[in-house]
Amino acid sequence: MGDVGDLAKLVMAEEGARENPVGRAALEHELADCLWSVLILAHRYNVDLERVFHRTMAELDERISARLSQGGDPVT
């Protein structure tokens, strides 16, 4: 959880909402740390991450397409 919090702070810094005295390398490092954590958790809990990722992206695509066809904001 700490890595995700650190990543959120660095993303905010990239967006100009916070100071980032350590630079972009810190963002890159935290992204890699979080990815590693997700891969380890998927392995630990026997989650087929590739299958679930594709399913989730298809669901998101359907929702976003539906909102756009209704003239809505795809993000909210």
All heavy atoms as a GROMACS GRO file, in nm:
protein
  588
    1MET      N    1   0.082  -0.120   0.000
    1MET     CA    2   0.000   0.000   0.000
    1MET      C    3   0.086   0.125   0.000
    1MET      O    4   0.049   0.225  -0.058
    1MET     CB    5  -0.094   0.000   0.120
    1MET     CG    6  -0.204  -0.101   0.113
    1MET     SD    7  -0.302  -0.065  -0.032
    1MET     CE    8  -0.420  -0.191  -0.020
    2GLY      N    9   0.199   0.117   0.065
    2GLY     CA   10   0.289   0.232   0.069
    2GLY      C   11   0.337   0.273  -0.068
    2GLY      O   12   0.345   0.393  -0.100
    3ASP      N   13   0.368   0.173  -0.153
    3ASP     CA   14   0.414   0.204  -0.289
    3ASP      C   15   0.306   0.275  -0.369
    3ASP      O   16   0.334   0.366  -0.446
    3ASP     CB   17   0.458   0.077  -0.362
    3ASP     CG   18   0.594   0.027  -0.317
    3ASP    OD1   19   0.672   0.106  -0.261
    3ASP    OD2   20   0.622  -0.093  -0.337
    4VAL      N   21   0.182   0.233  -0.352
    4VAL     CA   22   0.072   0.296  -0.426
    4VAL      C   23   0.055   0.441  -0.379
    4VAL      O   24   0.034   0.531  -0.461
    4VAL     CB   25  -0.059   0.216  -0.411
    4VAL    CG1   26  -0.177   0.290  -0.472
    4VAL    CG2   27  -0.044   0.079  -0.475
    5GLY      N   28   0.067   0.464  -0.251
    5GLY     CA   29   0.060   0.601  -0.199
    5GLY      C   30   0.174   0.686  -0.252
    5GLY      O   31   0.154   0.802  -0.291
    6ASP      N   32   0.295   0.630  -0.254
    6ASP     CA   33   0.410   0.701  -0.310
    6ASP      C   34   0.387   0.732  -0.457
    6ASP      O   35   0.418   0.842  -0.504
    6ASP     CB   36   0.538   0.620  -0.293
    6ASP     CG   37   0.581   0.606  -0.148
    6ASP    OD1   38   0.536   0.686  -0.064
    6ASP    OD2   39   0.661   0.514  -0.120
    7LEU      N   40   0.333   0.636  -0.531
    7LEU     CA   41   0.306   0.656  -0.672
    7LEU      C   42   0.203   0.768  -0.691
    7LEU      O   43   0.220   0.854  -0.778
    7LEU     CB   44   0.255   0.527  -0.736
    7LEU     CG   45   0.215   0.536  -0.883
    7LEU    CD1   46   0.333   0.582  -0.970
    7LEU    CD2   47   0.161   0.402  -0.931
    8ALA      N   48   0.100   0.770  -0.609
    8ALA     CA   49  -0.002   0.875  -0.619
    8ALA      C   50   0.060   1.013  -0.599
    8ALA      O   51   0.028   1.108  -0.671
    8ALA     CB   52  -0.114   0.849  -0.518
    9LYS      N   53   0.148   1.025  -0.503
    9LYS     CA   54   0.215   1.154  -0.478
    9LYS      C   55   0.300   1.196  -0.597
    9LYS      O   56   0.302   1.314  -0.635
    9LYS     CB   57   0.301   1.145  -0.352
    9LYS     CG   58   0.221   1.131  -0.225
    9LYS     CD   59   0.313   1.108  -0.107
    9LYS     CE   60   0.233   1.071   0.016
    9LYS     NZ   61   0.320   1.033   0.128
   10LEU      N   62   0.370   1.100  -0.656
   10LEU     CA   63   0.455   1.132  -0.771
   10LEU      C   64   0.373   1.168  -0.894
   10LEU      O   65   0.412   1.254  -0.973
   10LEU     CB   66   0.550   1.016  -0.799
   10LEU     CG   67   0.657   0.995  -0.690
   10LEU    CD1   68   0.725   0.861  -0.707
   10LEU    CD2   69   0.758   1.109  -0.691
   11VAL      N   70   0.258   1.103  -0.912
   11VAL     CA   71   0.168   1.138  -1.022
   11VAL      C   72   0.116   1.280  -1.001
   11VAL      O   73   0.111   1.360  -1.095
   11VAL     CB   74   0.052   1.037  -1.035
   11VAL    CG1   75  -0.058   1.089  -1.127
   11VAL    CG2   76   0.105   0.903  -1.085
   12MET      N   77   0.079   1.313  -0.879
   12MET     CA   78   0.035   1.449  -0.849
   12MET      C   79   0.146   1.550  -0.880
   12MET      O   80   0.119   1.658  -0.933
   12MET     CB   81  -0.008   1.460  -0.702
   12MET     CG   82  -0.137   1.386  -0.672
   12MET     SD   83  -0.178   1.381  -0.496
   12MET     CE   84  -0.200   1.554  -0.460
   13ALA      N   85   0.269   1.515  -0.850
   13ALA     CA   86   0.382   1.603  -0.881
   13ALA      C   87   0.397   1.620  -1.032
   13ALA      O   88   0.421   1.731  -1.081
   13ALA     CB   89   0.511   1.548  -0.820
   14GLU      N   90   0.381   1.511  -1.108
   14GLU     CA   91   0.390   1.519  -1.254
   14GLU      C   92   0.282   1.611  -1.310
   14GLU      O   93   0.302   1.678  -1.411
   14GLU     CB   94   0.377   1.381  -1.318
   14GLU     CG   95   0.502   1.299  -1.315
   14GLU     CD   96   0.611   1.352  -1.407
   14GLU    OE1   97   0.585   1.377  -1.527
   14GLU    OE2   98   0.724   1.368  -1.358
   15GLU      N   99   0.166   1.614  -1.242
   15GLU     CA  100   0.055   1.698  -1.285
   15GLU      C  101   0.068   1.841  -1.234
   15GLU      O  102  -0.017   1.925  -1.264
   15GLU     CB  103  -0.078   1.637  -1.238
   15GLU     CG  104  -0.110   1.503  -1.303
   15GLU     CD  105  -0.131   1.516  -1.453
   15GLU    OE1  106  -0.194   1.614  -1.498
   15GLU    OE2  107  -0.084   1.427  -1.526
   16GLY      N  108   0.171   1.868  -1.155
   16GLY     CA  109   0.194   2.003  -1.106
   16GLY      C  110   0.123   2.036  -0.976
   16GLY      O  111   0.124   2.151  -0.932
   17ALA      N  112   0.061   1.938  -0.913
   17ALA     CA  113  -0.014   1.962  -0.790
   17ALA      C  114   0.073   1.950  -0.664
   17ALA      O  115   0.027   1.984  -0.556
   17ALA     CB  116  -0.132   1.866  -0.781
   18ARG      N  117   0.195   1.900  -0.679
   18ARG     CA  118   0.287   1.883  -0.567
   18ARG      C  119   0.428   1.910  -0.615
   18ARG      O  120   0.456   1.904  -0.733
   18ARG     CB  121   0.285   1.740  -0.514
   18ARG     CG  122   0.160   1.693  -0.449
   18ARG     CD  123   0.179   1.549  -0.403
   18ARG     NE  124   0.279   1.539  -0.299
   18ARG     CZ  125   0.256   1.507  -0.173
   18ARG    NH1  126   0.134   1.478  -0.136
   18ARG    NH2  127   0.352   1.499  -0.086
   19GLU      N  128   0.516   1.931  -0.519
   19GLU     CA  129   0.658   1.942  -0.550
   19GLU      C  130   0.715   1.801  -0.566
   19GLU      O  131   0.672   1.707  -0.501
   19GLU     CB  132   0.732   2.013  -0.436
   19GLU     CG  133   0.696   2.159  -0.423
   19GLU     CD  134   0.748   2.241  -0.539
   19GLU    OE1  135   0.862   2.218  -0.584
   19GLU    OE2  136   0.672   2.328  -0.586
   20ASN      N  137   0.815   1.788  -0.653
   20ASN     CA  138   0.883   1.660  -0.670
   20ASN      C  139   1.034   1.687  -0.674
   20ASN      O  140   1.092   1.701  -0.781
   20ASN     CB  141   0.839   1.590  -0.798
   20ASN     CG  142   0.902   1.453  -0.812
   20ASN    OD1  143   0.978   1.408  -0.728
   20ASN    ND2  144   0.873   1.387  -0.921
   21PRO      N  145   1.096   1.690  -0.556
   21PRO     CA  146   1.239   1.720  -0.552
   21PRO      C  147   1.329   1.608  -0.606
   21PRO      O  148   1.444   1.632  -0.638
   21PRO     CB  149   1.266   1.743  -0.403
   21PRO     CG  150   1.160   1.666  -0.333
   21PRO     CD  151   1.039   1.670  -0.425
   22VAL      N  152   1.275   1.488  -0.622
   22VAL     CA  153   1.359   1.376  -0.666
   22VAL      C  154   1.351   1.350  -0.816
   22VAL      O  155   1.429   1.273  -0.869
   22VAL     CB  156   1.325   1.247  -0.588
   22VAL    CG1  157   1.367   1.260  -0.443
   22VAL    CG2  158   1.178   1.214  -0.597
   23GLY      N  159   1.256   1.411  -0.885
   23GLY     CA  160   1.251   1.404  -1.030
   23GLY      C  161   1.175   1.284  -1.085
   23GLY      O  162   1.121   1.201  -1.013
   24ARG      N  163   1.176   1.278  -1.217
   24ARG     CA  164   1.099   1.176  -1.290
   24ARG      C  165   1.146   1.034  -1.265
   24ARG      O  166   1.068   0.939  -1.271
   24ARG     CB  167   1.105   1.207  -1.439
   24ARG     CG  168   1.018   1.114  -1.519
   24ARG     CD  169   0.999   1.164  -1.660
   24ARG     NE  170   0.922   1.070  -1.737
   24ARG     CZ  171   0.790   1.075  -1.751
   24ARG    NH1  172   0.721   1.168  -1.693
   24ARG    NH2  173   0.727   0.985  -1.824
   25ALA      N  174   1.272   1.017  -1.234
   25ALA     CA  175   1.324   0.883  -1.208
   25ALA      C  176   1.248   0.816  -1.093
   25ALA      O  177   1.227   0.695  -1.094
   25ALA     CB  178   1.473   0.888  -1.177
   26ALA      N  179   1.204   0.895  -0.996
   26ALA     CA  180   1.128   0.840  -0.884
   26ALA      C  181   0.993   0.786  -0.931
   26ALA      O  182   0.948   0.682  -0.885
   26ALA     CB  183   1.109   0.946  -0.776
   27LEU      N  184   0.929   0.858  -1.024
   27LEU     CA  185   0.802   0.811  -1.080
   27LEU      C  186   0.822   0.679  -1.153
   27LEU      O  187   0.745   0.584  -1.133
   27LEU     CB  188   0.744   0.915  -1.176
   27LEU     CG  189   0.619   0.873  -1.253
   27LEU    CD1  190   0.501   0.848  -1.160
   27LEU    CD2  191   0.585   0.978  -1.358
   28GLU      N  192   0.925   0.672  -1.233
   28GLU     CA  193   0.954   0.550  -1.306
   28GLU      C  194   0.980   0.433  -1.211
   28GLU      O  195   0.930   0.321  -1.231
   28GLU     CB  196   1.073   0.572  -1.398
   28GLU     CG  197   1.043   0.672  -1.509
   28GLU     CD  198   1.167   0.715  -1.585
   28GLU    OE1  199   1.280   0.674  -1.549
   28GLU    OE2  200   1.151   0.793  -1.682
   29HIS      N  201   1.055   0.459  -1.106
   29HIS     CA  202   1.086   0.356  -1.006
   29HIS      C  203   0.959   0.306  -0.937
   29HIS      O  204   0.938   0.185  -0.922
   29HIS     CB  205   1.185   0.410  -0.903
   29HIS     CG  206   1.214   0.316  -0.792
   29HIS    ND1  207   1.307   0.215  -0.803
   29HIS    CD2  208   1.161   0.306  -0.668
   29HIS    CE1  209   1.310   0.147  -0.690
   29HIS    NE2  210   1.222   0.200  -0.606
   30GLU      N  211   0.873   0.397  -0.895
   30GLU     CA  212   0.750   0.357  -0.825
   30GLU      C  213   0.654   0.283  -0.917
   30GLU      O  214   0.587   0.189  -0.874
   30GLU     CB  215   0.680   0.478  -0.762
   30GLU     CG  216   0.750   0.531  -0.639
   30GLU     CD  217   0.772   0.427  -0.530
   30GLU    OE1  218   0.687   0.337  -0.510
   30GLU    OE2  219   0.875   0.437  -0.463
   31LEU      N  220   0.647   0.322  -1.044
   31LEU     CA  221   0.564   0.247  -1.139
   31LEU      C  222   0.613   0.103  -1.150
   31LEU      O  223   0.533   0.008  -1.149
   31LEU     CB  224   0.566   0.314  -1.276
   31LEU     CG  225   0.475   0.435  -1.291
   31LEU    CD1  226   0.510   0.512  -1.419
   31LEU    CD2  227   0.330   0.394  -1.291
   32ALA      N  228   0.744   0.086  -1.159
   32ALA     CA  229   0.801  -0.050  -1.166
   32ALA      C  230   0.775  -0.127  -1.037
   32ALA      O  231   0.740  -0.246  -1.042
   32ALA     CB  232   0.950  -0.043  -1.196
   33ASP      N  233   0.790  -0.062  -0.922
   33ASP     CA  234   0.762  -0.127  -0.793
   33ASP      C  235   0.617  -0.174  -0.786
   33ASP      O  236   0.590  -0.287  -0.743
   33ASP     CB  237   0.787  -0.030  -0.676
   33ASP     CG  238   0.929  -0.032  -0.627
   33ASP    OD1  239   1.010  -0.115  -0.675
   33ASP    OD2  240   0.961   0.052  -0.540
   34CYS      N  241   0.524  -0.089  -0.827
   34CYS     CA  242   0.382  -0.125  -0.821
   34CYS      C  243   0.350  -0.238  -0.918
   34CYS      O  244   0.274  -0.329  -0.884
   34CYS     CB  245   0.296  -0.002  -0.849
   34CYS     SG  246   0.297   0.118  -0.713
   35LEU      N  247   0.408  -0.233  -1.036
   35LEU     CA  248   0.387  -0.341  -1.131
   35LEU      C  249   0.438  -0.474  -1.076
   35LEU      O  250   0.370  -0.576  -1.084
   35LEU     CB  251   0.455  -0.309  -1.265
   35LEU     CG  252   0.445  -0.416  -1.373
   35LEU    CD1  253   0.298  -0.449  -1.404
   35LEU    CD2  254   0.520  -0.373  -1.496
   36TRP      N  255   0.556  -0.471  -1.016
   36TRP     CA  256   0.613  -0.591  -0.955
   36TRP      C  257   0.518  -0.645  -0.848
   36TRP      O  258   0.490  -0.765  -0.843
   36TRP     CB  259   0.750  -0.561  -0.895
   36TRP     CG  260   0.814  -0.680  -0.830
   36TRP    CD1  261   0.884  -0.779  -0.889
   36TRP    CD2  262   0.810  -0.711  -0.691
   36TRP    NE1  263   0.925  -0.871  -0.795
   36TRP    CE2  264   0.881  -0.831  -0.672
   36TRP    CE3  265   0.755  -0.649  -0.578
   36TRP    CZ2  266   0.897  -0.890  -0.549
   36TRP    CZ3  267   0.772  -0.708  -0.455
   36TRP    CH2  268   0.842  -0.828  -0.441
   37SER      N  269   0.466  -0.556  -0.764
   37SER     CA  270   0.374  -0.599  -0.658
   37SER      C  271   0.249  -0.664  -0.715
   37SER      O  272   0.203  -0.766  -0.665
   37SER     CB  273   0.335  -0.479  -0.571
   37SER     OG  274   0.447  -0.429  -0.503
   38VAL      N  275   0.194  -0.606  -0.820
   38VAL     CA  276   0.074  -0.662  -0.882
   38VAL      C  277   0.105  -0.800  -0.940
   38VAL      O  278   0.026  -0.895  -0.924
   38VAL     CB  279   0.019  -0.566  -0.991
   38VAL    CG1  280  -0.086  -0.635  -1.077
   38VAL    CG2  281  -0.038  -0.441  -0.926
   39LEU      N  282   0.217  -0.814  -1.006
   39LEU     CA  283   0.254  -0.944  -1.063
   39LEU      C  284   0.272  -1.049  -0.954
   39LEU      O  285   0.227  -1.164  -0.970
   39LEU     CB  286   0.381  -0.931  -1.147
   39LEU     CG  287   0.368  -0.846  -1.273
   39LEU    CD1  288   0.503  -0.822  -1.336
   39LEU    CD2  289   0.270  -0.908  -1.370
   40ILE      N  290   0.335  -1.012  -0.844
   40ILE     CA  291   0.354  -1.106  -0.732
   40ILE      C  292   0.220  -1.145  -0.671
   40ILE      O  293   0.196  -1.263  -0.642
   40ILE     CB  294   0.449  -1.046  -0.625
   40ILE    CG1  295   0.590  -1.030  -0.682
   40ILE    CG2  296   0.448  -1.127  -0.497
   40ILE    CD1  297   0.655  -1.159  -0.726
   41LEU      N  298   0.132  -1.048  -0.651
   41LEU     CA  299   0.000  -1.078  -0.595
   41LEU      C  300  -0.081  -1.168  -0.688
   41LEU      O  301  -0.147  -1.262  -0.642
   41LEU     CB  302  -0.077  -0.949  -0.566
   41LEU     CG  303  -0.026  -0.868  -0.447
   41LEU    CD1  304  -0.089  -0.729  -0.447
   41LEU    CD2  305  -0.050  -0.941  -0.317
   42ALA      N  306  -0.075  -1.142  -0.816
   42ALA     CA  307  -0.147  -1.227  -0.912
   42ALA      C  308  -0.095  -1.371  -0.905
   42ALA      O  309  -0.174  -1.466  -0.905
   42ALA     CB  310  -0.132  -1.171  -1.053
   43HIS      N  311   0.035  -1.386  -0.896
   43HIS     CA  312   0.094  -1.519  -0.884
   43HIS      C  313   0.051  -1.586  -0.754
   43HIS      O  314   0.009  -1.702  -0.752
   43HIS     CB  315   0.246  -1.510  -0.894
   43HIS     CG  316   0.314  -1.642  -0.877
   43HIS    ND1  317   0.316  -1.738  -0.977
   43HIS    CD2  318   0.381  -1.694  -0.772
   43HIS    CE1  319   0.382  -1.843  -0.933
   43HIS    NE2  320   0.422  -1.819  -0.809
   44ARG      N  321   0.061  -1.511  -0.645
   44ARG     CA  322   0.029  -1.565  -0.512
   44ARG      C  323  -0.115  -1.613  -0.504
   44ARG      O  324  -0.146  -1.714  -0.443
   44ARG     CB  325   0.055  -1.457  -0.406
   44ARG     CG  326   0.002  -1.485  -0.267
   44ARG     CD  327   0.085  -1.592  -0.198
   44ARG     NE  328   0.049  -1.606  -0.059
   44ARG     CZ  329  -0.042  -1.691  -0.013
   44ARG    NH1  330  -0.109  -1.767  -0.096
   44ARG    NH2  331  -0.067  -1.701   0.115
   45TYR      N  332  -0.207  -1.539  -0.565
   45TYR     CA  333  -0.349  -1.573  -0.556
   45TYR      C  334  -0.401  -1.642  -0.682
   45TYR      O  335  -0.522  -1.653  -0.702
   45TYR     CB  336  -0.431  -1.448  -0.522
   45TYR     CG  337  -0.397  -1.398  -0.385
   45TYR    CD1  338  -0.321  -1.284  -0.367
   45TYR    CD2  339  -0.435  -1.470  -0.272
   45TYR    CE1  340  -0.285  -1.239  -0.240
   45TYR    CE2  341  -0.400  -1.427  -0.145
   45TYR     CZ  342  -0.326  -1.312  -0.129
   45TYR     OH  343  -0.291  -1.269  -0.004
   46ASN      N  344  -0.308  -1.691  -0.764
   46ASN     CA  345  -0.341  -1.769  -0.882
   46ASN      C  346  -0.442  -1.698  -0.972
   46ASN      O  347  -0.545  -1.755  -1.011
   46ASN     CB  348  -0.392  -1.908  -0.841
   46ASN     CG  349  -0.386  -2.006  -0.957
   46ASN    OD1  350  -0.301  -1.994  -1.045
   46ASN    ND2  351  -0.477  -2.102  -0.957
   47VAL      N  352  -0.413  -1.573  -1.004
   47VAL     CA  353  -0.497  -1.494  -1.093
   47VAL      C  354  -0.432  -1.491  -1.230
   47VAL      O  355  -0.314  -1.456  -1.242
   47VAL     CB  356  -0.513  -1.349  -1.039
   47VAL    CG1  357  -0.584  -1.260  -1.138
   47VAL    CG2  358  -0.586  -1.351  -0.905
   48ASP      N  359  -0.506  -1.529  -1.331
   48ASP     CA  360  -0.458  -1.521  -1.468
   48ASP      C  361  -0.470  -1.375  -1.511
   48ASP      O  362  -0.572  -1.332  -1.565
   48ASP     CB  363  -0.541  -1.612  -1.559
   48ASP     CG  364  -0.493  -1.612  -1.702
   48ASP    OD1  365  -0.413  -1.525  -1.742
   48ASP    OD2  366  -0.538  -1.702  -1.777
   49LEU      N  367  -0.367  -1.300  -1.482
   49LEU     CA  368  -0.370  -1.156  -1.500
   49LEU      C  369  -0.394  -1.116  -1.645
   49LEU      O  370  -0.467  -1.021  -1.672
   49LEU     CB  371  -0.240  -1.095  -1.448
   49LEU     CG  372  -0.239  -0.949  -1.411
   49LEU    CD1  373  -0.352  -0.914  -1.316
   49LEU    CD2  374  -0.106  -0.911  -1.351
   50GLU      N  375  -0.337  -1.189  -1.738
   50GLU     CA  376  -0.358  -1.156  -1.880
   50GLU      C  377  -0.505  -1.171  -1.918
   50GLU      O  378  -0.564  -1.083  -1.981
   50GLU     CB  379  -0.271  -1.244  -1.969
   50GLU     CG  380  -0.283  -1.208  -2.115
   50GLU     CD  381  -0.191  -1.290  -2.205
   50GLU    OE1  382  -0.123  -1.383  -2.156
   50GLU    OE2  383  -0.190  -1.260  -2.325
   51ARG      N  384  -0.566  -1.281  -1.877
   51ARG     CA  385  -0.708  -1.304  -1.908
   51ARG      C  386  -0.796  -1.198  -1.844
   51ARG      O  387  -0.883  -1.140  -1.909
   51ARG     CB  388  -0.750  -1.444  -1.860
   51ARG     CG  389  -0.896  -1.477  -1.888
   51ARG     CD  390  -0.935  -1.612  -1.829
   51ARG     NE  391  -0.913  -1.620  -1.684
   51ARG     CZ  392  -0.993  -1.567  -1.591
   51ARG    NH1  393  -1.101  -1.500  -1.626
   51ARG    NH2  394  -0.966  -1.581  -1.463
   52VAL      N  395  -0.771  -1.171  -1.717
   52VAL     CA  396  -0.852  -1.073  -1.644
   52VAL      C  397  -0.832  -0.932  -1.700
   52VAL      O  398  -0.926  -0.853  -1.710
   52VAL     CB  399  -0.820  -1.078  -1.493
   52VAL    CG1  400  -0.893  -0.970  -1.417
   52VAL    CG2  401  -0.855  -1.215  -1.437
   53PHE      N  402  -0.709  -0.901  -1.739
   53PHE     CA  403  -0.682  -0.770  -1.798
   53PHE      C  404  -0.763  -0.752  -1.926
   53PHE      O  405  -0.829  -0.649  -1.944
   53PHE     CB  406  -0.532  -0.755  -1.828
   53PHE     CG  407  -0.498  -0.626  -1.896
   53PHE    CD1  408  -0.486  -0.508  -1.824
   53PHE    CD2  409  -0.480  -0.621  -2.034
   53PHE    CE1  410  -0.456  -0.389  -1.886
   53PHE    CE2  411  -0.449  -0.502  -2.097
   53PHE     CZ  412  -0.437  -0.385  -2.023
   54HIS      N  413  -0.760  -0.851  -2.015
   54HIS     CA  414  -0.834  -0.840  -2.140
   54HIS      C  415  -0.985  -0.829  -2.114
   54HIS      O  416  -1.054  -0.749  -2.179
   54HIS     CB  417  -0.803  -0.958  -2.233
   54HIS     CG  418  -0.667  -0.951  -2.292
   54HIS    ND1  419  -0.630  -0.856  -2.383
   54HIS    CD2  420  -0.556  -1.026  -2.271
   54HIS    CE1  421  -0.504  -0.873  -2.417
   54HIS    NE2  422  -0.456  -0.977  -2.349
   55ARG      N  423  -1.035  -0.907  -2.020
   55ARG     CA  424  -1.178  -0.900  -1.987
   55ARG      C  425  -1.214  -0.761  -1.933
   55ARG      O  426  -1.313  -0.701  -1.973
   55ARG     CB  427  -1.214  -1.007  -1.884
   55ARG     CG  428  -1.364  -1.008  -1.851
   55ARG     CD  429  -1.399  -1.108  -1.745
   55ARG     NE  430  -1.344  -1.063  -1.617
   55ARG     CZ  431  -1.307  -1.144  -1.518
   55ARG    NH1  432  -1.315  -1.275  -1.532
   55ARG    NH2  433  -1.261  -1.096  -1.406
   56THR      N  434  -1.132  -0.710  -1.843
   56THR     CA  435  -1.158  -0.580  -1.782
   56THR      C  436  -1.151  -0.468  -1.886
   56THR      O  437  -1.234  -0.377  -1.885
   56THR     CB  438  -1.059  -0.554  -1.668
   56THR    OG1  439  -1.072  -0.658  -1.571
   56THR    CG2  440  -1.084  -0.419  -1.602
   57MET      N  441  -1.055  -0.475  -1.978
   57MET     CA  442  -1.044  -0.373  -2.082
   57MET      C  443  -1.165  -0.376  -2.175
   57MET      O  444  -1.216  -0.272  -2.217
   57MET     CB  445  -0.915  -0.390  -2.162
   57MET     CG  446  -0.788  -0.362  -2.083
   57MET     SD  447  -0.781  -0.198  -2.007
   57MET     CE  448  -0.818  -0.239  -1.836
   58ALA      N  449  -1.216  -0.495  -2.203
   58ALA     CA  450  -1.336  -0.507  -2.287
   58ALA      C  451  -1.457  -0.445  -2.215
   58ALA      O  452  -1.537  -0.374  -2.277
   58ALA     CB  453  -1.363  -0.653  -2.320
   59GLU      N  454  -1.468  -0.469  -2.084
   59GLU     CA  455  -1.578  -0.411  -2.006
   59GLU      C  456  -1.568  -0.259  -2.004
   59GLU      O  457  -1.668  -0.188  -2.021
   59GLU     CB  458  -1.577  -0.465  -1.864
   59GLU     CG  459  -1.614  -0.611  -1.854
   59GLU     CD  460  -1.585  -0.670  -1.716
   59GLU    OE1  461  -1.532  -0.599  -1.628
   59GLU    OE2  462  -1.614  -0.790  -1.698
   60LEU      N  463  -1.447  -0.207  -1.983
   60LEU     CA  464  -1.428  -0.062  -1.983
   60LEU      C  465  -1.461  -0.003  -2.120
   60LEU      O  466  -1.523   0.104  -2.128
   60LEU     CB  467  -1.284  -0.027  -1.944
   60LEU     CG  468  -1.249  -0.043  -1.797
   60LEU    CD1  469  -1.099  -0.025  -1.778
   60LEU    CD2  470  -1.327   0.055  -1.712
   61ASP      N  471  -1.419  -0.070  -2.225
   61ASP     CA  472  -1.448  -0.023  -2.360
   61ASP      C  473  -1.598  -0.014  -2.383
   61ASP      O  474  -1.647   0.085  -2.438
   61ASP     CB  475  -1.383  -0.116  -2.463
   61ASP     CG  476  -1.398  -0.065  -2.604
   61ASP    OD1  477  -1.366   0.054  -2.629
   61ASP    OD2  478  -1.443  -0.143  -2.690
   62GLU      N  479  -1.672  -0.114  -2.337
   62GLU     CA  480  -1.818  -0.112  -2.350
   62GLU      C  481  -1.878   0.006  -2.275
   62GLU      O  482  -1.964   0.077  -2.328
   62GLU     CB  483  -1.878  -0.242  -2.298
   62GLU     CG  484  -1.857  -0.361  -2.388
   62GLU     CD  485  -1.914  -0.489  -2.328
   62GLU    OE1  486  -2.007  -0.481  -2.245
   62GLU    OE2  487  -1.865  -0.596  -2.365
   63ARG      N  488  -1.835   0.027  -2.151
   63ARG     CA  489  -1.890   0.136  -2.070
   63ARG      C  490  -1.858   0.272  -2.131
   63ARG      O  491  -1.945   0.359  -2.137
   63ARG     CB  492  -1.835   0.130  -1.928
   63ARG     CG  493  -1.907   0.031  -1.843
   63ARG     CD  494  -1.865   0.044  -1.698
   63ARG     NE  495  -1.816  -0.086  -1.659
   63ARG     CZ  496  -1.724  -0.110  -1.569
   63ARG    NH1  497  -1.666  -0.011  -1.507
   63ARG    NH2  498  -1.687  -0.232  -1.540
   64ILE      N  499  -1.733   0.289  -2.173
   64ILE     CA  500  -1.693   0.418  -2.231
   64ILE      C  501  -1.767   0.442  -2.361
   64ILE      O  502  -1.815   0.554  -2.386
   64ILE     CB  503  -1.540   0.423  -2.250
   64ILE    CG1  504  -1.472   0.431  -2.113
   64ILE    CG2  505  -1.499   0.541  -2.337
   64ILE    CD1  506  -1.321   0.410  -2.116
   65SER      N  507  -1.779   0.341  -2.445
   65SER     CA  508  -1.851   0.355  -2.571
   65SER      C  509  -1.996   0.393  -2.546
   65SER      O  510  -2.053   0.477  -2.617
   65SER     CB  511  -1.842   0.226  -2.652
   65SER     OG  512  -1.710   0.202  -2.692
   66ALA      N  513  -2.058   0.331  -2.447
   66ALA     CA  514  -2.198   0.361  -2.414
   66ALA      C  515  -2.212   0.506  -2.368
   66ALA      O  516  -2.305   0.577  -2.410
   66ALA     CB  517  -2.249   0.266  -2.306
   67ARG      N  518  -2.121   0.553  -2.285
   67ARG     CA  519  -2.128   0.691  -2.238
   67ARG      C  520  -2.107   0.789  -2.352
   67ARG      O  521  -2.175   0.891  -2.360
   67ARG     CB  522  -2.023   0.716  -2.129
   67ARG     CG  523  -2.059   0.651  -1.999
   67ARG     CD  524  -1.956   0.681  -1.894
   67ARG     NE  525  -1.985   0.607  -1.773
   67ARG     CZ  526  -1.898   0.588  -1.677
   67ARG    NH1  527  -1.776   0.637  -1.686
   67ARG    NH2  528  -1.931   0.520  -1.570
   68LEU      N  529  -2.012   0.759  -2.440
   68LEU     CA  530  -1.986   0.848  -2.553
   68LEU      C  531  -2.106   0.853  -2.647
   68LEU      O  532  -2.140   0.959  -2.700
   68LEU     CB  533  -1.861   0.804  -2.629
   68LEU     CG  534  -1.729   0.830  -2.558
   68LEU    CD1  535  -1.615   0.767  -2.636
   68LEU    CD2  536  -1.706   0.978  -2.539
   69SER      N  537  -2.171   0.738  -2.668
   69SER     CA  538  -2.286   0.736  -2.759
   69SER      C  539  -2.404   0.813  -2.701
   69SER      O  540  -2.491   0.858  -2.775
   69SER     CB  541  -2.327   0.592  -2.791
   69SER     OG  542  -2.382   0.530  -2.677
   70GLN      N  543  -2.405   0.831  -2.568
   70GLN     CA  544  -2.511   0.908  -2.502
   70GLN      C  545  -2.470   1.054  -2.484
   70GLN      O  546  -2.540   1.130  -2.420
   70GLN     CB  547  -2.544   0.846  -2.367
   70GLN     CG  548  -2.600   0.707  -2.376
   70GLN     CD  549  -2.610   0.639  -2.242
   70GLN    OE1  550  -2.570   0.693  -2.138
   70GLN    NE2  551  -2.662   0.518  -2.240
   71GLY      N  552  -2.351   1.089  -2.536
   71GLY     CA  553  -2.304   1.227  -2.525
   71GLY      C  554  -2.244   1.260  -2.389
   71GLY      O  555  -2.224   1.375  -2.356
   72GLY      N  556  -2.214   1.157  -2.311
   72GLY     CA  557  -2.160   1.178  -2.178
   72GLY      C  558  -2.009   1.185  -2.175
   72GLY      O  559  -1.941   1.166  -2.276
   73ASP      N  560  -1.959   1.211  -2.057
   73ASP     CA  561  -1.815   1.216  -2.034
   73ASP      C  562  -1.766   1.072  -2.014
   73ASP      O  563  -1.818   1.000  -1.930
   73ASP     CB  564  -1.786   1.300  -1.909
   73ASP     CG  565  -1.639   1.318  -1.880
   73ASP    OD1  566  -1.554   1.248  -1.940
   73ASP    OD2  567  -1.607   1.404  -1.797
   74PRO      N  568  -1.666   1.029  -2.090
   74PRO     CA  569  -1.621   0.890  -2.077
   74PRO      C  570  -1.550   0.857  -1.947
   74PRO      O  571  -1.535   0.742  -1.912
   74PRO     CB  572  -1.527   0.872  -2.197
   74PRO     CG  573  -1.477   1.009  -2.226
   74PRO     CD  574  -1.592   1.101  -2.192
   75VAL      N  575  -1.510   0.960  -1.872
   75VAL     CA  576  -1.429   0.935  -1.754
   75VAL      C  577  -1.512   0.931  -1.627
   75VAL      O  578  -1.484   0.854  -1.537
   75VAL     CB  579  -1.318   1.044  -1.741
   75VAL    CG1  580  -1.234   1.021  -1.617
   75VAL    CG2  581  -1.232   1.045  -1.865
   76THR      N  582  -1.614   1.009  -1.617
   76THR     CA  583  -1.690   1.015  -1.491
   76THR      C  584  -1.797   0.911  -1.482
   76THR      O  585  -1.834   0.846  -1.572
   76THR     CB  586  -1.755   1.154  -1.471
   76THR    OG1  587  -1.841   1.181  -1.581
   76THR    CG2  588  -1.649   1.259  -1.457
   0.00000   0.00000   0.00000
